[in-house]
Amino acid sequence: MTVLAHRTDTLTRDALAVLQPGFEGTTAPDWLLRQVGEGLTAVGLFGRNITSPEQLAALTAQLRTERDDVLVAIDEEGGDVTRLEVRGGSSFPGNLALGAVDDTDLTRGVARELGRRLADCGVNLNWAPSADVNSNPDNPVIGVRSFGADTHLAARHTAAYVQGLQAAGVAACTKHFPGHGDTNVDSHHALPRIDVDLDTLQARELVPFKAAIEAGTKAVMSAHILVPALDPTRPATLSPQILTGLLRGELGYEGLIVTDGMEMHAIAGTYGIERGSVLAIAAGADAICVGGGLADEATVLRLRDALVAAVREGALPEERLADAAARVRALAAWTRGARPDAQPEGSRASGIGLTAARRAVLVTGSTKPLTAPYVATLAPVANIAVGDETPWGVAAELAELLPGTEAGVFPEGSGAEDVLAAAGDRTVVAVVRDAHRHPWMTEALDALVAARPDTVVVEMGLPRARPRGALYIATHGASRVCGRAAAEVIAGV
């Protein structure tokens, strides 16, 4: 082999190594297996790829027939954002519920059990936890995915989550650096901007990431946000000042840096995914996450070729690409050699997720025992990270406890009169998600409670609006176990 051919082969393999693509289907397509064999070191999974734990285990085993150290990544936060249980809802509460309980041992235990389930299915990299401090209650994309608005609470629970997840042999990927909590724009749709000074960033946004680094997080995910105090021109994912200067230099982080999804509009709509990927690697990122929307071989080849061309043209130092690929391979080697900590006796049967959800419930008021109520779910449009395919609410869980329960879903634009017409003379259980962010919801709730003072209100998002109804229940999340915990309160179980 000539020197030029060897260099080309090395560049191609390194360019493949830094990609984390997705794909369609519940088995690995031939093109994906071929690319894994040629150097692709990581694959991202989404809800569309999963039907059951058994199917997922078979899929990851299929990938490992090509290379036994392949990184299989997933966005499994638990709570509202689940891929393992996308069709039924998560068996674990999310971050806000864990923060509401504020028991780091519980958070560590939940993350440990979630990690065990991932590891049992062959998943070894989790794009979680969210370390964002939810300082802006109107944030449309973080919300219940954050441990809360208190910086130090978020920091201690981020560290506990990282420790629990990695104790199961699954690498944690703490996100979204340098902090996505103080935004009012969803980066799936546009480029958010955080206009705070350096002192605020140091005292608020960066504290949970420092805690995650101290806890040994194996990966950190960058945010597609503009932070002028750090870099006035480029979003964090593309910023050498933020990724290399701040994260690597000032914070001393040595692990893998992963980008958020490059097809998100904040990058794809401004820089394009090819140029964005080159700029991200040049800035200090080591792995390019792509595949939530673009999930085919053509995308992988486009990005591979863009990285190789950038090296040849001098736009991307060859040493930087090689370093990024080496960090990916180092994490892959860690996951192959990781040995999960001993499982606490009886913990698999303890139902830690439901226990945590029950402890997170906040109840105001009381009501008489109900028989066959009407559950009215006032449903906002779900953000992309959560997805609209995962069921949420209390209707199914309450129907198990109170036979004869009926239910309906009321989209934006619905009012109290619509609910009352459907409910008849039944007691209304009104279920909402982030009512404070949706004026139509608060108006409907006010009118419902005025017409029916015995109305029960269940808030499954951020409990920012004032309590309403004879009984008000805040679950701090909309996972299946959060719905179960609320249903138990309503039914008096």
C-alpha positions as CSV (number, residue, x, y, z in Angstrom):
1,M,0.0,0.0,0.0
2,T,1.4,3.4,-0.9
3,V,1.8,6.2,1.7
4,L,-1.0,8.2,0.1
5,A,-3.4,5.2,0.0
6,H,-2.6,4.5,3.7
7,R,-3.2,8.1,4.6
8,T,-6.5,8.1,2.7
9,D,-7.6,4.9,4.4
10,T,-6.7,6.3,7.8
11,L,-8.6,9.6,7.1
12,T,-11.7,7.7,6.0
13,R,-11.7,5.4,9.0
14,D,-11.2,8.4,11.4
15,A,-14.0,10.3,9.7
16,L,-16.3,7.4,10.1
17,A,-15.2,6.9,13.7
18,V,-16.5,10.3,14.8
19,L,-20.0,9.9,13.4
20,Q,-23.0,8.7,15.5
21,P,-25.7,8.1,12.9
22,G,-29.2,6.7,13.1
23,F,-31.1,4.4,10.8
24,E,-34.6,3.3,10.0
25,G,-36.0,-0.1,11.2
26,T,-35.7,-2.6,14.0
27,T,-32.8,-4.5,12.5
28,A,-29.5,-3.1,11.2
29,P,-29.7,-2.5,7.5
30,D,-26.9,-3.9,5.3
31,W,-25.4,-0.4,4.7
32,L,-25.0,0.2,8.4
33,L,-23.3,-3.1,9.0
34,R,-21.0,-2.4,6.1
35,Q,-20.0,1.0,7.5
36,V,-19.4,-0.4,10.9
37,G,-17.1,-2.9,9.3
38,E,-15.3,-0.1,7.5
39,G,-14.7,2.0,10.6
40,L,-18.0,3.4,12.0
41,T,-17.6,3.2,15.7
42,A,-20.9,4.4,17.0
43,V,-24.6,4.1,16.2
44,G,-27.5,6.1,17.6
45,L,-30.9,4.5,18.4
46,F,-34.3,6.2,18.5
47,G,-37.8,5.1,19.4
48,R,-38.4,4.0,15.9
49,N,-35.7,1.3,16.3
50,I,-37.2,-0.3,19.4
51,T,-40.2,-2.6,20.0
52,S,-39.1,-4.7,23.0
53,P,-36.1,-5.4,25.2
54,E,-35.7,-8.7,23.4
55,Q,-35.7,-7.1,20.0
56,L,-33.3,-4.4,21.1
57,A,-30.9,-7.0,22.5
58,A,-31.0,-8.8,19.2
59,L,-30.3,-5.6,17.3
60,T,-27.3,-4.7,19.4
61,A,-25.9,-8.2,19.1
62,Q,-26.3,-7.9,15.3
63,L,-24.2,-4.7,15.3
64,R,-21.5,-6.4,17.4
65,T,-21.1,-9.1,14.8
66,E,-19.2,-6.4,12.8
67,R,-17.2,-5.1,15.8
68,D,-17.5,-6.0,19.4
69,D,-16.7,-2.6,20.8
70,V,-19.2,-0.6,18.8
71,L,-20.8,2.2,20.8
72,V,-24.6,1.9,20.8
73,A,-26.1,5.2,22.0
74,I,-29.6,6.2,23.0
75,D,-31.5,9.2,24.3
76,E,-33.0,7.6,27.4
77,E,-33.5,10.2,30.0
78,G,-36.4,8.4,31.7
79,G,-39.4,10.5,32.5
80,D,-40.9,12.3,29.6
81,V,-38.0,11.4,27.2
82,T,-37.9,7.6,26.7
83,R,-36.9,5.4,23.8
84,L,-36.9,2.1,25.6
85,E,-40.6,2.5,26.5
86,V,-41.7,5.0,23.8
87,R,-45.0,3.2,23.2
88,G,-46.1,2.8,26.8
89,G,-44.3,5.5,28.9
90,S,-41.3,5.2,31.1
91,S,-41.1,3.1,34.2
92,F,-39.0,5.9,35.8
93,P,-39.7,9.5,36.7
94,G,-37.6,12.1,35.0
95,N,-35.2,14.6,36.4
96,L,-37.6,17.2,37.8
97,A,-39.4,14.5,39.9
98,L,-36.0,13.3,41.3
99,G,-35.0,16.9,42.0
100,A,-38.4,17.5,43.8
101,V,-37.6,14.5,46.1
102,D,-34.0,15.7,46.5
103,D,-32.6,12.4,47.7
104,T,-29.3,11.8,45.8
105,D,-29.3,8.1,46.9
106,L,-32.6,7.7,45.2
107,T,-31.4,9.5,42.0
108,R,-28.3,7.3,42.0
109,G,-30.5,4.2,42.4
110,V,-32.9,5.2,39.6
111,A,-30.0,5.9,37.2
112,R,-28.3,2.6,38.2
113,E,-31.5,0.6,37.5
114,L,-32.1,2.4,34.2
115,G,-28.5,1.8,33.3
116,R,-28.9,-1.9,34.1
117,R,-31.8,-2.2,31.7
118,L,-29.9,-0.4,29.0
119,A,-26.8,-2.7,29.5
120,D,-29.0,-5.8,29.5
121,C,-30.2,-4.7,26.0
122,G,-26.6,-4.0,24.8
123,V,-26.8,-0.2,25.0
124,N,-23.6,1.3,26.4
125,L,-23.8,5.1,25.8
126,N,-26.7,7.1,27.1
127,W,-27.2,10.7,26.0
128,A,-28.2,11.7,29.5
129,P,-28.5,13.3,32.0
130,S,-29.6,16.8,31.4
131,A,-27.5,19.1,33.7
132,D,-29.3,22.2,32.6
133,V,-30.5,24.5,35.3
134,N,-34.1,25.4,34.4
135,S,-33.8,29.1,35.3
136,N,-36.3,30.1,32.7
137,P,-39.7,28.6,33.5
138,D,-40.9,29.4,30.0
139,N,-38.2,27.2,28.4
140,P,-40.0,25.2,25.8
141,V,-37.5,22.3,25.5
142,I,-35.9,21.7,28.9
143,G,-38.6,22.0,31.6
144,V,-39.1,18.7,33.5
145,R,-35.9,17.3,31.9
146,S,-34.0,19.5,34.3
147,F,-33.5,18.6,38.0
148,G,-34.8,22.1,38.8
149,A,-34.1,25.8,39.0
150,D,-31.7,25.5,41.9
151,T,-28.1,25.4,40.7
152,H,-26.6,23.3,43.5
153,L,-29.6,20.9,43.6
154,A,-29.1,20.3,39.9
155,A,-25.3,19.8,40.4
156,R,-25.6,17.2,43.2
157,H,-28.3,15.2,41.3
158,T,-26.4,15.4,38.0
159,A,-23.3,13.9,39.8
160,A,-25.5,11.2,41.4
161,Y,-27.1,10.3,38.1
162,V,-23.7,10.0,36.3
163,Q,-22.4,7.8,39.1
164,G,-25.5,5.5,39.0
165,L,-25.6,5.2,35.3
166,Q,-21.9,4.4,35.0
167,A,-22.0,1.9,37.9
168,A,-24.1,-0.2,35.5
169,G,-21.4,0.0,32.9
170,V,-23.2,2.5,30.7
171,A,-21.3,5.7,29.8
172,A,-23.1,8.9,30.7
173,C,-23.3,11.9,28.3
174,T,-24.0,15.0,30.4
175,K,-25.9,17.7,28.4
176,H,-26.4,20.4,27.1
177,F,-23.1,22.2,27.6
178,P,-22.7,25.0,28.6
179,G,-26.3,25.0,29.7
180,H,-29.7,25.2,27.9
181,G,-31.9,26.2,30.8
182,D,-32.2,29.9,30.3
183,T,-33.6,29.8,26.8
184,N,-37.1,30.5,25.4
185,V,-36.4,29.0,22.0
186,D,-36.2,25.3,21.1
187,S,-32.9,24.6,19.3
188,H,-34.7,22.0,17.2
189,H,-36.4,24.9,15.4
190,A,-34.0,27.9,15.7
191,L,-30.8,29.1,17.4
192,P,-31.4,30.1,21.0
193,R,-29.4,32.9,22.6
194,I,-28.4,33.3,26.3
195,D,-27.5,36.9,27.2
196,V,-26.0,36.6,30.7
197,D,-22.6,37.7,31.9
198,L,-19.6,35.5,32.7
199,D,-20.2,35.6,36.5
200,T,-23.7,34.3,36.0
201,L,-22.6,31.5,33.8
202,Q,-19.9,30.5,36.3
203,A,-22.2,30.6,39.2
204,R,-25.2,29.0,37.6
205,E,-24.9,27.2,34.2
206,L,-21.4,25.7,34.7
207,V,-21.8,24.3,38.2
208,P,-23.6,21.1,37.3
209,F,-21.2,20.4,34.5
210,K,-18.3,20.8,36.9
211,A,-20.0,18.3,39.2
212,A,-20.5,15.9,36.4
213,I,-16.8,16.1,35.4
214,E,-15.8,15.5,39.0
215,A,-18.1,12.5,39.1
216,G,-16.3,11.1,36.0
217,T,-18.8,11.6,33.2
218,K,-17.5,9.8,30.2
219,A,-19.1,12.1,27.7
220,V,-20.5,15.7,27.5
221,M,-22.9,16.9,24.8
222,S,-22.7,20.4,23.5
223,A,-25.7,22.7,23.0
224,H,-26.7,24.5,19.8
225,I,-27.0,27.8,21.7
226,L,-25.3,31.2,21.2
227,V,-23.7,32.5,24.4
228,P,-22.2,35.9,23.5
229,A,-20.3,36.2,26.8
230,L,-18.3,33.2,25.7
231,D,-18.4,33.5,21.9
232,P,-20.4,36.3,20.2
233,T,-20.4,34.7,16.8
234,R,-20.7,30.9,16.9
235,P,-23.0,28.5,18.8
236,A,-21.4,26.3,21.5
237,T,-21.2,23.3,19.3
238,L,-19.1,25.1,16.8
239,S,-17.1,27.3,19.2
240,P,-13.4,26.7,19.9
241,Q,-13.6,29.1,22.8
242,I,-16.4,27.1,24.4
243,L,-15.4,23.5,23.6
244,T,-11.6,23.7,23.7
245,G,-11.0,26.9,25.7
246,L,-13.7,26.5,28.4
247,L,-14.6,22.8,28.6
248,R,-11.2,21.3,27.9
249,G,-8.9,24.1,29.2
250,E,-10.7,25.8,32.1
251,L,-12.7,22.9,33.3
252,G,-10.1,20.3,32.6
253,Y,-12.4,17.8,30.9
254,E,-10.7,15.0,29.1
255,G,-13.5,12.7,28.0
256,L,-15.6,12.6,24.8
257,I,-17.4,15.7,23.5
258,V,-20.5,14.8,21.5
259,T,-22.6,17.3,19.5
260,D,-26.4,17.5,19.9
261,G,-28.2,16.4,16.7
262,M,-26.6,18.2,13.8
263,E,-29.8,18.1,11.7
264,M,-31.5,20.4,14.3
265,H,-32.4,23.7,12.7
266,A,-30.1,25.7,14.9
267,I,-27.2,24.2,12.9
268,A,-28.7,22.7,9.7
269,G,-30.6,25.8,9.0
270,T,-27.7,28.2,9.5
271,Y,-24.5,26.3,8.6
272,G,-25.7,23.1,7.0
273,I,-24.8,19.7,8.4
274,E,-21.6,19.2,6.4
275,R,-20.0,22.5,7.2
276,G,-21.4,22.3,10.7
277,S,-19.8,18.9,11.3
278,V,-16.4,20.1,10.1
279,L,-16.6,23.3,12.3
280,A,-17.7,21.2,15.3
281,I,-14.7,18.8,15.0
282,A,-12.4,21.7,14.4
283,A,-13.8,23.5,17.5
284,G,-13.1,20.5,19.7
285,A,-16.0,18.1,19.4
286,D,-15.2,14.4,19.0
287,A,-18.4,12.9,17.9
288,I,-21.1,14.1,15.5
289,C,-24.7,13.0,16.5
290,V,-26.9,12.8,13.4
291,G,-29.8,10.5,12.7
292,G,-32.8,11.8,14.5
293,G,-34.2,13.0,11.2
294,L,-31.5,12.0,8.6
295,A,-31.0,8.3,8.9
296,D,-29.5,6.8,5.7
297,E,-26.2,5.8,4.2
298,A,-26.1,8.9,2.0
299,T,-25.9,11.1,5.1
300,V,-23.1,9.1,6.6
301,L,-21.1,9.3,3.3
302,R,-21.8,13.0,2.9
303,L,-20.4,13.7,6.4
304,R,-17.5,11.3,6.0
305,D,-16.5,12.9,2.7
306,A,-16.9,16.4,4.1
307,L,-14.5,15.7,6.9
308,V,-11.9,14.1,4.7
309,A,-12.1,16.9,2.2
310,A,-11.7,19.5,5.0
311,V,-8.5,17.8,6.1
312,R,-7.1,17.7,2.5
313,E,-8.1,21.4,2.0
314,G,-6.5,22.5,5.3
315,A,-9.8,23.6,6.9
316,L,-9.5,20.8,9.5
317,P,-6.2,19.8,11.0
318,E,-5.5,16.1,10.5
319,E,-4.3,15.8,14.1
320,R,-7.6,17.1,15.4
321,L,-9.6,14.5,13.4
322,A,-7.2,11.8,14.6
323,D,-7.5,13.0,18.2
324,A,-11.3,13.0,18.0
325,A,-11.4,9.5,16.6
326,A,-9.0,8.3,19.3
327,R,-11.3,9.6,22.0
328,V,-14.3,7.8,20.4
329,R,-12.3,4.5,20.3
330,A,-11.1,5.0,23.9
331,L,-14.7,5.3,25.1
332,A,-15.6,2.2,23.1
333,A,-12.8,0.3,24.8
334,W,-14.0,1.5,28.2
335,T,-17.5,0.2,27.6
336,R,-16.1,-3.2,26.4
337,G,-14.1,-3.5,29.7
338,A,-16.6,-2.0,32.0
339,R,-17.8,-4.2,34.9
340,P,-21.1,-3.2,36.4
341,D,-21.1,-2.8,40.2
342,A,-22.8,-5.5,42.2
343,Q,-26.6,-5.2,42.1
344,P,-28.0,-4.3,45.5
345,E,-29.9,-7.3,46.9
346,G,-33.6,-7.2,45.9
347,S,-33.3,-3.9,44.0
348,R,-34.6,-5.3,40.7
349,A,-37.9,-6.2,42.3
350,S,-38.2,-3.0,44.4
351,G,-40.0,-0.9,41.8
352,I,-37.6,2.0,42.4
353,G,-39.2,4.0,39.6
354,L,-42.7,3.9,41.0
355,T,-41.3,4.5,44.5
356,A,-39.6,7.6,43.3
357,A,-42.6,8.9,41.4
358,R,-44.8,8.5,44.5
359,R,-42.3,10.4,46.6
360,A,-42.3,13.2,44.0
361,V,-46.1,13.9,44.1
362,L,-47.2,17.2,45.7
363,V,-50.8,17.3,46.8
364,T,-52.9,20.3,47.7
365,G,-56.5,20.0,49.0
366,S,-58.6,17.0,49.2
367,T,-61.7,15.4,47.7
368,K,-64.3,12.8,48.4
369,P,-63.7,9.3,47.0
370,L,-64.4,9.2,43.3
371,T,-66.3,6.6,41.3
372,A,-65.9,6.5,37.5
373,P,-64.7,10.1,36.9
374,Y,-64.1,11.8,33.6
375,V,-60.5,12.4,32.8
376,A,-60.0,15.4,30.5
377,T,-56.4,15.7,29.1
378,L,-55.7,19.3,27.9
379,A,-52.9,18.4,25.5
380,P,-50.3,20.9,24.2
381,V,-48.1,20.1,21.3
382,A,-45.2,18.0,22.5
383,N,-41.7,19.3,21.9
384,I,-39.6,17.2,19.6
385,A,-37.3,15.9,22.2
386,V,-40.2,14.3,24.0
387,G,-42.1,13.3,20.9
388,D,-45.9,12.9,20.5
389,E,-45.9,9.2,20.2
390,T,-45.4,8.4,23.9
391,P,-48.7,8.3,25.9
392,W,-49.0,10.4,29.0
393,G,-51.6,11.4,31.5
394,V,-53.6,9.5,34.2
395,A,-56.5,8.1,32.3
396,A,-55.3,4.6,31.7
397,E,-53.8,4.2,35.2
398,L,-57.0,5.6,36.8
399,A,-59.2,3.3,34.8
400,E,-57.4,0.3,36.4
401,L,-58.1,1.6,39.8
402,L,-61.6,3.1,39.2
403,P,-63.5,0.9,36.7
404,G,-65.9,2.9,34.5
405,T,-63.6,5.9,34.2
406,E,-64.0,7.6,30.9
407,A,-61.6,10.0,29.2
408,G,-61.1,12.4,26.4
409,V,-58.2,14.5,24.9
410,F,-58.7,18.2,24.3
411,P,-56.2,20.0,22.0
412,E,-55.3,23.6,22.0
413,G,-58.4,25.8,21.4
414,S,-60.6,23.6,23.6
415,G,-62.5,25.2,26.4
416,A,-64.3,24.3,29.6
417,E,-67.6,24.0,27.8
418,D,-66.1,21.2,25.6
419,V,-64.9,19.3,28.7
420,L,-68.2,19.7,30.6
421,A,-70.3,18.6,27.6
422,A,-68.2,15.4,27.4
423,A,-68.1,14.8,31.1
424,G,-71.8,15.1,31.8
425,D,-72.4,14.8,35.5
426,R,-69.2,12.9,36.2
427,T,-66.5,14.5,38.4
428,V,-63.8,16.0,36.1
429,V,-60.1,15.2,36.5
430,A,-58.4,17.8,34.4
431,V,-54.8,16.8,33.4
432,V,-52.4,19.5,32.1
433,R,-48.8,19.9,31.1
434,D,-47.0,23.2,31.8
435,A,-50.3,25.1,32.2
436,H,-48.4,28.3,33.0
437,R,-47.0,28.3,29.4
438,H,-50.5,27.9,27.7
439,P,-53.1,30.6,28.4
440,W,-55.8,28.5,26.8
441,M,-55.2,25.8,29.5
442,T,-55.3,28.2,32.4
443,E,-58.5,29.8,31.0
444,A,-60.1,26.4,30.7
445,L,-59.0,25.4,34.2
446,D,-60.4,28.6,35.7
447,A,-63.8,28.1,34.0
448,L,-63.9,24.4,34.9
449,V,-63.3,25.0,38.6
450,A,-65.8,27.9,38.6
451,A,-68.4,25.6,37.1
452,R,-67.4,22.5,39.0
453,P,-65.7,23.3,42.3
454,D,-65.0,19.5,42.9
455,T,-62.8,19.4,39.8
456,V,-59.5,17.6,40.3
457,V,-56.4,19.1,38.6
458,V,-53.3,17.1,37.8
459,E,-50.3,19.1,36.6
460,M,-47.7,16.9,34.9
461,G,-45.3,19.5,33.8
462,L,-43.7,22.4,35.8
463,P,-46.0,23.3,38.6
464,R,-45.8,27.0,38.1
465,A,-49.5,28.0,37.9
466,R,-51.4,28.4,41.1
467,P,-53.1,25.3,42.5
468,R,-56.7,25.0,41.3
469,G,-59.5,22.6,42.1
470,A,-60.7,20.7,45.1
471,L,-57.7,18.5,44.7
472,Y,-54.5,19.6,43.0
473,I,-51.7,17.1,42.3
474,A,-48.3,18.0,40.9
475,T,-46.4,15.0,39.6
476,H,-43.3,16.8,38.3
477,G,-43.3,14.8,35.1
478,A,-45.5,12.9,32.7
479,S,-44.0,9.4,32.6
480,R,-46.2,6.3,33.1
481,V,-45.2,5.9,36.8
482,C,-45.9,9.6,37.5
483,G,-49.4,9.0,36.1
484,R,-49.8,5.9,38.3
485,A,-48.7,7.8,41.4
486,A,-51.3,10.6,40.7
487,A,-54.0,8.0,40.0
488,E,-53.3,6.4,43.4
489,V,-53.9,9.7,45.1
490,I,-57.1,10.3,43.2
491,A,-58.4,6.8,43.9
492,G,-57.3,6.9,47.6
493,V,-55.1,3.9,47.2
